[in-house]
Amino acid sequence: MPPWYYSVLHPDARLSDQEKQELIDGFRATFGTGSSKSDAP
């Protein structure tokens, strides 16, 4: 992950709302929603 100041120096590096949603969808597809506690050992 880039340092916090990267987006300050590169304002075009911010994700659009659509890109954020695609990233969230990808994480959910890969790791699940995280709302299920029955998977805990």
C-alpha positions in Angstrom: 0.0 0.0 0.0 1.4 3.4 -0.9 2.3 5.8 1.9 -0.6 8.2 3.0 1.1 11.2 1.4 1.1 9.6 -2.0 -2.5 10.7 -2.7 -1.7 14.2 -1.4 1.1 14.5 -4.0 -0.9 12.6 -6.7 -4.5 13.7 -6.5 -5.4 11.7 -9.6 -4.5 8.6 -7.7 -7.9 8.6 -5.9 -10.3 5.9 -6.8 -13.7 6.8 -8.3 -16.9 5.5 -6.7 -17.2 2.8 -9.3 -13.5 1.7 -8.8 -14.1 1.6 -5.0 -17.1 -0.6 -5.5 -15.3 -2.9 -7.9 -12.5 -3.3 -5.3 -15.0 -4.0 -2.5 -16.7 -6.6 -4.7 -13.4 -8.2 -5.5 -12.4 -8.4 -1.8 -15.8 -10.0 -1.0 -15.5 -12.5 -3.8 -12.0 -13.4 -2.6 -12.4 -13.3 1.2 -16.1 -13.4 1.8 -18.3 -10.8 3.4 -16.9 -11.3 6.9 -20.3 -11.2 8.5 -20.3 -14.9 9.3 -18.9 -15.7 12.7 -19.6 -19.5 12.4 -16.3 -19.9 10.6 -14.3 -19.1 13.7 -12.4 -22.0 15.3 
